[in-house]
Amino acid sequence: MARVSFQPTSPARFASTLAKQWGPTLGIWGVGAGTAALFLLSVTPVVKKGLLVNIPLLGTFYEDKTPASDKPF
Amino acid sequence: MALANAFYSTFAKRNSVFVTSIFAGAFAFNVGFDVAVTSFWDRWNQGKQWKDIRSRYIQEESDS
């Protein structure tokens, strides 16, 4: 039976290995979380008027096209 | 079979990519479907909605 032994590593090397292995994955999860938040909050006026309207192509979908005279308030 | 493999290797292999693509797809479908159905509705009902006929009734662009 082979013996597996733990090779001690320095904290700096451990941290850099951890970052190299999990960095990209956490980055993609961050993009995913951001996309999910943007999608789920796209109905709120804060996100809609503050962010989405300003995006070049997507903004035309979210901007309010009803003329002012047609609004009751 | 090849399609399944292609789908797996580009989308489903990493769960982070899979979940992100689901949300991104939902966002894109939301906008795309709405635009498609709205433009069809407007074309099917051309001339019948207020936005088509309002020019006949609105005197000038600035209301008195």
Backbone of each chain as nested JSON, in Angstrom:
{
  "chains": [
    {"id": "A", "residues": [
      {"number": 1, "name": "MET", "atoms": {"N": [0.849, -1.182, 0.0], "CA": [0.0, 0.0, 0.0], "C": [0.887, 1.234, 0.0]}},
      {"number": 2, "name": "ALA", "atoms": {"N": [0.563, 2.189, -0.91], "CA": [1.398, 3.401, -0.999], "C": [1.097, 4.311, 0.176]}},
      {"number": 3, "name": "ARG", "atoms": {"N": [2.096, 5.011, 0.591], "CA": [1.882, 5.938, 1.699], "C": [1.822, 7.348, 1.138]}},
      {"number": 4, "name": "VAL", "atoms": {"N": [0.754, 8.018, 1.461], "CA": [0.613, 9.423, 1.032], "C": [0.897, 10.284, 2.242]}},
      {"number": 5, "name": "SER", "atoms": {"N": [1.791, 11.215, 2.065], "CA": [2.088, 12.095, 3.198], "C": [1.862, 13.533, 2.8]}},
      {"number": 6, "name": "PHE", "atoms": {"N": [1.488, 14.298, 3.739], "CA": [1.21, 15.711, 3.535], "C": [2.523, 16.473, 3.495]}},
      {"number": 7, "name": "GLN", "atoms": {"N": [2.725, 17.191, 2.389], "CA": [3.921, 18.022, 2.267], "C": [3.602, 19.413, 2.762]}},
      {"number": 8, "name": "PRO", "atoms": {"N": [4.208, 19.903, 3.792], "CA": [3.855, 21.244, 4.27], "C": [4.258, 22.321, 3.274]}},
      {"number": 9, "name": "THR", "atoms": {"N": [3.391, 23.323, 3.115], "CA": [3.682, 24.447, 2.225], "C": [3.643, 25.731, 3.037]}},
      {"number": 10, "name": "SER", "atoms": {"N": [4.331, 26.72, 2.516], "CA": [4.311, 28.009, 3.202], "C": [2.965, 28.679, 2.966]}},
      {"number": 11, "name": "PRO", "atoms": {"N": [2.539, 29.548, 3.879], "CA": [1.232, 30.209, 3.704], "C": [1.144, 30.988, 2.397]}},
      {"number": 12, "name": "ALA", "atoms": {"N": [2.231, 31.62, 1.999], "CA": [2.208, 32.402, 0.764], "C": [1.987, 31.502, -0.44]}},
      {"number": 13, "name": "ARG", "atoms": {"N": [2.682, 30.35, -0.465], "CA": [2.525, 29.434, -1.587], "C": [1.128, 28.84, -1.607]}},
      {"number": 14, "name": "PHE", "atoms": {"N": [0.607, 28.505, -0.403], "CA": [-0.753, 27.971, -0.305], "C": [-1.759, 28.984, -0.826]}},
      {"number": 15, "name": "ALA", "atoms": {"N": [-1.566, 30.254, -0.409], "CA": [-2.501, 31.294, -0.835], "C": [-2.442, 31.484, -2.344]}},
      {"number": 16, "name": "SER", "atoms": {"N": [-1.245, 31.45, -2.907], "CA": [-1.142, 31.681, -4.343], "C": [-1.703, 30.5, -5.127]}},
      {"number": 17, "name": "THR", "atoms": {"N": [-1.514, 29.278, -4.632], "CA": [-2.091, 28.113, -5.308], "C": [-3.613, 28.164, -5.259]}},
      {"number": 18, "name": "LEU", "atoms": {"N": [-4.124, 28.515, -4.069], "CA": [-5.573, 28.63, -3.905], "C": [-6.15, 29.668, -4.861]}},
      {"number": 19, "name": "ALA", "atoms": {"N": [-5.471, 30.817, -4.937], "CA": [-5.965, 31.897, -5.8], "C": [-5.909, 31.476, -7.261]}},
      {"number": 20, "name": "LYS", "atoms": {"N": [-4.838, 30.792, -7.652], "CA": [-4.718, 30.382, -9.06], "C": [-5.768, 29.354, -9.432]}},
      {"number": 21, "name": "GLN", "atoms": {"N": [-6.102, 28.455, -8.463], "CA": [-7.068, 27.419, -8.787], "C": [-8.493, 27.951, -8.771]}},
      {"number": 22, "name": "TRP", "atoms": {"N": [-8.827, 28.731, -7.749], "CA": [-10.218, 29.14, -7.547], "C": [-10.533, 30.546, -8.025]}},
      {"number": 23, "name": "GLY", "atoms": {"N": [-9.522, 31.327, -8.363], "CA": [-9.765, 32.689, -8.836], "C": [-10.697, 32.766, -10.023]}},
      {"number": 24, "name": "PRO", "atoms": {"N": [-10.367, 32.06, -11.119], "CA": [-11.246, 32.125, -12.296], "C": [-12.678, 31.685, -11.993]}},
      {"number": 25, "name": "THR", "atoms": {"N": [-12.817, 30.618, -11.209], "CA": [-14.162, 30.128, -10.889], "C": [-14.946, 31.177, -10.107]}},
      {"number": 26, "name": "LEU", "atoms": {"N": [-14.298, 31.781, -9.103], "CA": [-14.998, 32.804, -8.327], "C": [-15.321, 34.014, -9.187]}},
      {"number": 27, "name": "GLY", "atoms": {"N": [-14.436, 34.31, -10.152], "CA": [-14.722, 35.409, -11.067], "C": [-15.971, 35.144, -11.882]}},
      {"number": 28, "name": "ILE", "atoms": {"N": [-16.079, 33.92, -12.406], "CA": [-17.264, 33.59, -13.208], "C": [-18.515, 33.6, -12.353]}},
      {"number": 29, "name": "TRP", "atoms": {"N": [-18.413, 33.129, -11.102], "CA": [-19.568, 33.207, -10.203], "C": [-19.958, 34.66, -9.928]}},
      {"number": 30, "name": "GLY", "atoms": {"N": [-18.962, 35.539, -9.857], "CA": [-19.261, 36.951, -9.651], "C": [-20.038, 37.524, -10.819]}},
      {"number": 31, "name": "VAL", "atoms": {"N": [-19.603, 37.179, -12.036], "CA": [-20.331, 37.621, -13.229], "C": [-21.746, 37.078, -13.205]}},
      {"number": 32, "name": "GLY", "atoms": {"N": [-21.887, 35.819, -12.818], "CA": [-23.21, 35.207, -12.742], "C": [-24.097, 35.894, -11.729]}},
      {"number": 33, "name": "ALA", "atoms": {"N": [-23.529, 36.176, -10.549], "CA": [-24.317, 36.846, -9.517], "C": [-24.723, 38.241, -9.977]}},
      {"number": 34, "name": "GLY", "atoms": {"N": [-23.805, 38.936, -10.645], "CA": [-24.131, 40.262, -11.145], "C": [-25.223, 40.22, -12.19]}},
      {"number": 35, "name": "THR", "atoms": {"N": [-25.14, 39.249, -13.103], "CA": [-26.172, 39.109, -14.13], "C": [-27.521, 38.797, -13.505]}},
      {"number": 36, "name": "ALA", "atoms": {"N": [-27.513, 37.896, -12.514], "CA": [-28.762, 37.531, -11.847], "C": [-29.363, 38.735, -11.139]}},
      {"number": 37, "name": "ALA", "atoms": {"N": [-28.521, 39.487, -10.422], "CA": [-29.024, 40.66, -9.706], "C": [-29.59, 41.687, -10.679]}},
      {"number": 38, "name": "LEU", "atoms": {"N": [-28.873, 41.937, -11.767], "CA": [-29.337, 42.902, -12.76], "C": [-30.654, 42.476, -13.372]}},
      {"number": 39, "name": "PHE", "atoms": {"N": [-30.781, 41.19, -13.654], "CA": [-32.012, 40.688, -14.259], "C": [-33.176, 40.775, -13.289]}},
      {"number": 40, "name": "LEU", "atoms": {"N": [-32.952, 40.333, -12.033], "CA": [-34.048, 40.299, -11.071], "C": [-34.441, 41.697, -10.615]}},
      {"number": 41, "name": "LEU", "atoms": {"N": [-33.498, 42.645, -10.641], "CA": [-33.809, 44.001, -10.213], "C": [-34.131, 44.917, -11.382]}},
      {"number": 42, "name": "SER", "atoms": {"N": [-34.215, 44.381, -12.6], "CA": [-34.454, 45.24, -13.751], "C": [-35.835, 45.877, -13.719]}},
      {"number": 43, "name": "VAL", "atoms": {"N": [-36.735, 45.352, -12.883], "CA": [-38.071, 45.936, -12.803], "C": [-38.105, 47.177, -11.925]}},
      {"number": 44, "name": "THR", "atoms": {"N": [-37.091, 47.362, -11.077], "CA": [-37.114, 48.515, -10.176], "C": [-36.716, 49.784, -10.917]}},
      {"number": 45, "name": "PRO", "atoms": {"N": [-37.371, 50.918, -10.606], "CA": [-37.042, 52.162, -11.308], "C": [-35.599, 52.592, -11.102]}},
      {"number": 46, "name": "VAL", "atoms": {"N": [-35.027, 52.291, -9.924], "CA": [-33.64, 52.693, -9.665], "C": [-32.712, 52.086, -10.698]}},
      {"number": 47, "name": "VAL", "atoms": {"N": [-32.843, 50.774, -10.893], "CA": [-31.966, 50.088, -11.849], "C": [-32.356, 50.435, -13.271]}},
      {"number": 48, "name": "LYS", "atoms": {"N": [-33.669, 50.529, -13.507], "CA": [-34.125, 50.773, -14.873], "C": [-33.678, 52.139, -15.366]}},
      {"number": 49, "name": "LYS", "atoms": {"N": [-33.961, 53.194, -14.579], "CA": [-33.656, 54.545, -15.06], "C": [-32.208, 54.921, -14.81]}},
      {"number": 50, "name": "GLY", "atoms": {"N": [-31.593, 54.337, -13.765], "CA": [-30.218, 54.707, -13.46], "C": [-29.199, 53.978, -14.313]}},
      {"number": 51, "name": "LEU", "atoms": {"N": [-29.494, 52.753, -14.684], "CA": [-28.48, 51.927, -15.33], "C": [-28.873, 51.464, -16.723]}},
      {"number": 52, "name": "LEU", "atoms": {"N": [-30.045, 50.805, -16.816], "CA": [-30.367, 50.097, -18.049], "C": [-30.655, 51.022, -19.214]}},
      {"number": 53, "name": "VAL", "atoms": {"N": [-31.247, 52.185, -18.924], "CA": [-31.593, 53.116, -20.002], "C": [-30.335, 53.658, -20.654]}},
      {"number": 54, "name": "ASN", "atoms": {"N": [-29.236, 53.688, -19.894], "CA": [-28.013, 54.276, -20.415], "C": [-27.208, 53.322, -21.283]}},
      {"number": 55, "name": "ILE", "atoms": {"N": [-27.573, 52.044, -21.295], "CA": [-26.846, 51.094, -22.148], "C": [-27.248, 51.351, -23.593]}},
      {"number": 56, "name": "PRO", "atoms": {"N": [-26.285, 51.438, -24.529], "CA": [-26.559, 51.9, -25.903], "C": [-27.723, 51.192, -26.607]}},
      {"number": 57, "name": "LEU", "atoms": {"N": [-27.649, 49.871, -26.793], "CA": [-28.65, 49.203, -27.605], "C": [-29.83, 48.745, -26.754]}},
      {"number": 58, "name": "LEU", "atoms": {"N": [-29.509, 48.231, -25.557], "CA": [-30.546, 47.708, -24.676], "C": [-31.398, 48.819, -24.088]}},
      {"number": 59, "name": "GLY", "atoms": {"N": [-30.849, 50.048, -24.075], "CA": [-31.546, 51.152, -23.442], "C": [-32.858, 51.496, -24.102]}},
      {"number": 60, "name": "THR", "atoms": {"N": [-32.942, 51.302, -25.435], "CA": [-34.174, 51.666, -26.131], "C": [-35.332, 50.786, -25.705]}},
      {"number": 61, "name": "PHE", "atoms": {"N": [-35.045, 49.593, -25.187], "CA": [-36.126, 48.74, -24.71], "C": [-36.681, 49.247, -23.389]}},
      {"number": 62, "name": "TYR", "atoms": {"N": [-35.796, 49.789, -22.542], "CA": [-36.209, 50.16, -21.197], "C": [-36.647, 51.602, -21.054]}},
      {"number": 63, "name": "GLU", "atoms": {"N": [-36.474, 52.408, -22.119], "CA": [-36.853, 53.811, -21.933], "C": [-38.369, 53.976, -22.08]}},
      {"number": 64, "name": "ASP", "atoms": {"N": [-38.895, 55.004, -21.445], "CA": [-40.324, 55.251, -21.401], "C": [-40.725, 56.042, -22.629]}},
      {"number": 65, "name": "LYS", "atoms": {"N": [-41.467, 55.397, -23.523], "CA": [-41.768, 56.042, -24.791], "C": [-43.135, 56.701, -24.843]}},
      {"number": 66, "name": "THR", "atoms": {"N": [-43.917, 56.594, -23.745], "CA": [-45.248, 57.211, -23.814], "C": [-45.095, 58.728, -23.719]}},
      {"number": 67, "name": "PRO", "atoms": {"N": [-45.811, 59.479, -24.542], "CA": [-45.691, 60.941, -24.526], "C": [-46.209, 61.502, -23.206]}},
      {"number": 68, "name": "ALA", "atoms": {"N": [-45.672, 62.627, -22.806], "CA": [-46.024, 63.19, -21.502], "C": [-47.505, 63.485, -21.399]}},
      {"number": 69, "name": "SER", "atoms": {"N": [-48.129, 63.866, -22.532], "CA": [-49.548, 64.219, -22.477], "C": [-50.439, 62.996, -22.272]}},
      {"number": 70, "name": "ASP", "atoms": {"N": [-49.877, 61.801, -22.494], "CA": [-50.682, 60.583, -22.322], "C": [-50.596, 60.007, -20.92]}},
      {"number": 71, "name": "LYS", "atoms": {"N": [-49.803, 60.638, -20.064], "CA": [-49.636, 60.096, -18.717], "C": [-50.622, 60.741, -17.777]}},
      {"number": 72, "name": "PRO", "atoms": {"N": [-51.3, 59.947, -16.942], "CA": [-52.324, 60.499, -16.058], "C": [-51.769, 61.245, -14.852]}},
      {"number": 73, "name": "PHE", "atoms": {"N": [-50.502, 61.012, -14.456], "CA": [-49.991, 61.655, -13.22], "C": [-49.014, 62.76, -13.544]}}
    ]},
    {"id": "B", "residues": [
      {"number": 1, "name": "MET", "atoms": {"N": [-25.651, 13.529, -30.606], "CA": [-24.563, 13.138, -29.678], "C": [-23.479, 14.196, -29.657]}},
      {"number": 2, "name": "ALA", "atoms": {"N": [-23.126, 14.66, -30.87], "CA": [-22.098, 15.702, -30.948], "C": [-22.635, 17.001, -30.388]}},
      {"number": 3, "name": "LEU", "atoms": {"N": [-23.933, 17.236, -30.627], "CA": [-24.556, 18.448, -30.086], "C": [-24.544, 18.42, -28.567]}},
      {"number": 4, "name": "ALA", "atoms": {"N": [-24.854, 17.24, -28.003], "CA": [-24.848, 17.11, -26.551], "C": [-23.446, 17.345, -26.002]}},
      {"number": 5, "name": "ASN", "atoms": {"N": [-22.446, 16.793, -26.698], "CA": [-21.067, 16.994, -26.232], "C": [-20.667, 18.454, -26.311]}},
      {"number": 6, "name": "ALA", "atoms": {"N": [-21.06, 19.124, -27.41], "CA": [-20.727, 20.537, -27.561], "C": [-21.408, 21.36, -26.471]}},
      {"number": 7, "name": "PHE", "atoms": {"N": [-22.688, 21.038, -26.232], "CA": [-23.411, 21.748, -25.181], "C": [-22.747, 21.544, -23.827]}},
      {"number": 8, "name": "TYR", "atoms": {"N": [-22.375, 20.291, -23.569], "CA": [-21.745, 20.002, -22.278], "C": [-20.451, 20.761, -22.111]}},
      {"number": 9, "name": "SER", "atoms": {"N": [-19.58, 20.697, -23.121], "CA": [-18.254, 21.289, -22.946], "C": [-18.296, 22.803, -22.888]}},
      {"number": 10, "name": "THR", "atoms": {"N": [-19.284, 23.445, -23.578], "CA": [-19.313, 24.91, -23.509], "C": [-20.148, 25.427, -22.347]}},
      {"number": 11, "name": "PHE", "atoms": {"N": [-21.191, 24.74, -21.945], "CA": [-22.086, 25.31, -20.937], "C": [-22.126, 24.557, -19.625]}},
      {"number": 12, "name": "ALA", "atoms": {"N": [-22.208, 23.213, -19.701], "CA": [-22.556, 22.476, -18.491], "C": [-21.364, 21.966, -17.699]}},
      {"number": 13, "name": "LYS", "atoms": {"N": [-20.152, 22.086, -18.26], "CA": [-19.022, 21.494, -17.546], "C": [-18.752, 22.215, -16.236]}},
      {"number": 14, "name": "ARG", "atoms": {"N": [-18.702, 23.543, -16.313], "CA": [-18.516, 24.328, -15.09], "C": [-19.863, 24.835, -14.602]}},
      {"number": 15, "name": "ASN", "atoms": {"N": [-20.197, 24.562, -13.376], "CA": [-21.483, 25.019, -12.853], "C": [-21.581, 26.536, -12.875]}},
      {"number": 16, "name": "SER", "atoms": {"N": [-20.453, 27.228, -12.656], "CA": [-20.47, 28.695, -12.674], "C": [-20.893, 29.195, -14.048]}},
      {"number": 17, "name": "VAL", "atoms": {"N": [-20.371, 28.568, -15.1], "CA": [-20.742, 28.963, -16.463], "C": [-22.199, 28.613, -16.724]}},
      {"number": 18, "name": "PHE", "atoms": {"N": [-22.636, 27.466, -16.249], "CA": [-24.004, 27.006, -16.473], "C": [-25.016, 27.975, -15.867]}},
      {"number": 19, "name": "VAL", "atoms": {"N": [-24.813, 28.303, -14.597], "CA": [-25.753, 29.193, -13.912], "C": [-25.731, 30.585, -14.548]}},
      {"number": 20, "name": "THR", "atoms": {"N": [-24.537, 31.08, -14.875], "CA": [-24.437, 32.396, -15.506], "C": [-25.163, 32.413, -16.841]}},
      {"number": 21, "name": "SER", "atoms": {"N": [-24.992, 31.355, -17.627], "CA": [-25.638, 31.329, -18.94], "C": [-27.147, 31.23, -18.8]}},
      {"number": 22, "name": "ILE", "atoms": {"N": [-27.634, 30.587, -17.735], "CA": [-29.08, 30.523, -17.521], "C": [-29.642, 31.907, -17.256]}},
      {"number": 23, "name": "PHE", "atoms": {"N": [-28.979, 32.664, -16.38], "CA": [-29.475, 34.004, -16.074], "C": [-29.336, 34.94, -17.261]}},
      {"number": 24, "name": "ALA", "atoms": {"N": [-28.208, 34.813, -17.976], "CA": [-28.019, 35.655, -19.153], "C": [-29.041, 35.308, -20.221]}},
      {"number": 25, "name": "GLY", "atoms": {"N": [-29.312, 34.022, -20.386], "CA": [-30.325, 33.598, -21.343], "C": [-31.703, 34.095, -20.977]}},
      {"number": 26, "name": "ALA", "atoms": {"N": [-32.005, 34.076, -19.679], "CA": [-33.3, 34.571, -19.229], "C": [-33.437, 36.06, -19.518]}},
      {"number": 27, "name": "PHE", "atoms": {"N": [-32.394, 36.81, -19.269], "CA": [-32.401, 38.25, -19.524], "C": [-32.617, 38.516, -21.019]}},
      {"number": 28, "name": "ALA", "atoms": {"N": [-31.856, 37.81, -21.844], "CA": [-31.957, 38.006, -23.289], "C": [-33.338, 37.591, -23.791]}},
      {"number": 29, "name": "PHE", "atoms": {"N": [-33.877, 36.49, -23.278], "CA": [-35.198, 36.044, -23.696], "C": [-36.26, 37.046, -23.278]}},
      {"number": 30, "name": "ASN", "atoms": {"N": [-36.1, 37.586, -22.085], "CA": [-37.053, 38.582, -21.596], "C": [-37.19, 39.726, -22.585]}},
      {"number": 31, "name": "VAL", "atoms": {"N": [-36.06, 40.31, -22.955], "CA": [-36.071, 41.445, -23.878], "C": [-36.524, 41.002, -25.265]}},
      {"number": 32, "name": "GLY", "atoms": {"N": [-35.93, 39.922, -25.763], "CA": [-36.203, 39.487, -27.124], "C": [-37.647, 39.099, -27.351]}},
      {"number": 33, "name": "PHE", "atoms": {"N": [-38.205, 38.322, -26.44], "CA": [-39.594, 37.883, -26.588], "C": [-40.546, 39.064, -26.525]}},
      {"number": 34, "name": "ASP", "atoms": {"N": [-40.254, 39.992, -25.586], "CA": [-41.122, 41.159, -25.449], "C": [-41.114, 41.985, -26.733]}},
      {"number": 35, "name": "VAL", "atoms": {"N": [-39.932, 42.228, -27.292], "CA": [-39.826, 43.01, -28.516], "C": [-40.542, 42.308, -29.663]}},
      {"number": 36, "name": "ALA", "atoms": {"N": [-40.343, 40.994, -29.765], "CA": [-40.943, 40.245, -30.869], "C": [-42.468, 40.286, -30.787]}},
      {"number": 37, "name": "VAL", "atoms": {"N": [-43.021, 39.99, -29.61], "CA": [-44.47, 39.935, -29.471], "C": [-45.085, 41.325, -29.619]}},
      {"number": 38, "name": "THR", "atoms": {"N": [-44.421, 42.349, -29.046], "CA": [-44.959, 43.707, -29.138], "C": [-44.983, 44.19, -30.583]}},
      {"number": 39, "name": "SER", "atoms": {"N": [-43.913, 43.926, -31.329], "CA": [-43.9, 44.382, -32.723], "C": [-44.928, 43.63, -33.548]}},
      {"number": 40, "name": "PHE", "atoms": {"N": [-45.119, 42.336, -33.253], "CA": [-46.162, 41.598, -33.966], "C": [-47.537, 42.175, -33.646]}},
      {"number": 41, "name": "TRP", "atoms": {"N": [-47.789, 42.429, -32.367], "CA": [-49.089, 42.976, -31.933], "C": [-49.364, 44.308, -32.598]}},
      {"number": 42, "name": "ASP", "atoms": {"N": [-48.351, 45.164, -32.654], "CA": [-48.531, 46.476, -33.265], "C": [-48.805, 46.363, -34.757]}},
      {"number": 43, "name": "ARG", "atoms": {"N": [-48.145, 45.41, -35.404], "CA": [-48.372, 45.258, -36.833], "C": [-49.732, 44.631, -37.111]}},
      {"number": 44, "name": "TRP", "atoms": {"N": [-50.12, 43.644, -36.281], "CA": [-51.407, 42.979, -36.471], "C": [-52.56, 43.952, -36.26]}},
      {"number": 45, "name": "ASN", "atoms": {"N": [-52.387, 44.886, -35.298], "CA": [-53.445, 45.836, -34.969], "C": [-53.118, 47.222, -35.498]}},
      {"number": 46, "name": "GLN", "atoms": {"N": [-52.476, 47.267, -36.668], "CA": [-52.062, 48.553, -37.232], "C": [-53.265, 49.472, -37.455]}},
      {"number": 47, "name": "GLY", "atoms": {"N": [-53.169, 50.704, -36.999], "CA": [-54.227, 51.678, -37.224], "C": [-55.333, 51.67, -36.192]}},
      {"number": 48, "name": "LYS", "atoms": {"N": [-55.302, 50.712, -35.25], "CA": [-56.394, 50.615, -34.291], "C": [-56.027, 51.129, -32.916]}},
      {"number": 49, "name": "GLN", "atoms": {"N": [-54.754, 51.292, -32.629], "CA": [-54.361, 51.684, -31.273], "C": [-54.248, 53.194, -31.162]}},
      {"number": 50, "name": "TRP", "atoms": {"N": [-54.26, 53.701, -29.917], "CA": [-54.197, 55.139, -29.673], "C": [-52.951, 55.744, -30.278]}},
      {"number": 51, "name": "LYS", "atoms": {"N": [-51.833, 55.038, -30.161], "CA": [-50.596, 55.619, -30.679], "C": [-50.64, 55.804, -32.193]}},
      {"number": 52, "name": "ASP", "atoms": {"N": [-51.509, 55.044, -32.887], "CA": [-51.61, 55.236, -34.335], "C": [-52.485, 56.426, -34.695]}},
      {"number": 53, "name": "ILE", "atoms": {"N": [-53.54, 56.672, -33.876], "CA": [-54.516, 57.694, -34.253], "C": [-54.369, 58.988, -33.471]}},
      {"number": 54, "name": "ARG", "atoms": {"N": [-53.418, 59.042, -32.517], "CA": [-53.372, 60.213, -31.643], "C": [-53.05, 61.473, -32.422]}},
      {"number": 55, "name": "SER", "atoms": {"N": [-52.372, 61.353, -33.553], "CA": [-52.017, 62.556, -34.312], "C": [-53.254, 63.269, -34.85]}},
      {"number": 56, "name": "ARG", "atoms": {"N": [-54.379, 62.542, -34.969], "CA": [-55.614, 63.187, -35.445], "C": [-56.249, 64.064, -34.375]}},
      {"number": 57, "name": "TYR", "atoms": {"N": [-55.949, 63.776, -33.101], "CA": [-56.676, 64.437, -32.029], "C": [-55.83, 65.375, -31.197]}},
      {"number": 58, "name": "ILE", "atoms": {"N": [-54.522, 65.208, -31.22], "CA": [-53.66, 66.084, -30.43], "C": [-53.423, 67.337, -31.242]}},
      {"number": 59, "name": "GLN", "atoms": {"N": [-53.872, 68.508, -30.7], "CA": [-53.825, 69.762, -31.46], "C": [-52.413, 70.134, -31.852]}},
      {"number": 60, "name": "GLU", "atoms": {"N": [-51.608, 70.486, -30.846], "CA": [-50.197, 70.716, -31.131], "C": [-49.382, 70.025, -30.067]}},
      {"number": 61, "name": "GLU", "atoms": {"N": [-48.114, 69.941, -30.263], "CA": [-47.282, 69.17, -29.351], "C": [-47.267, 69.76, -27.956]}},
      {"number": 62, "name": "SER", "atoms": {"N": [-47.477, 71.071, -27.803], "CA": [-47.54, 71.663, -26.466], "C": [-48.996, 71.884, -26.118]}},
      {"number": 63, "name": "ASP", "atoms": {"N": [-49.447, 71.21, -25.02], "CA": [-50.857, 71.341, -24.622], "C": [-51.117, 72.686, -23.985]}},
      {"number": 64, "name": "SER", "atoms": {"N": [-52.315, 73.263, -24.279], "CA": [-52.631, 74.567, -23.661], "C": [-53.201, 74.341, -22.261]}}
    ]}
  ]
}
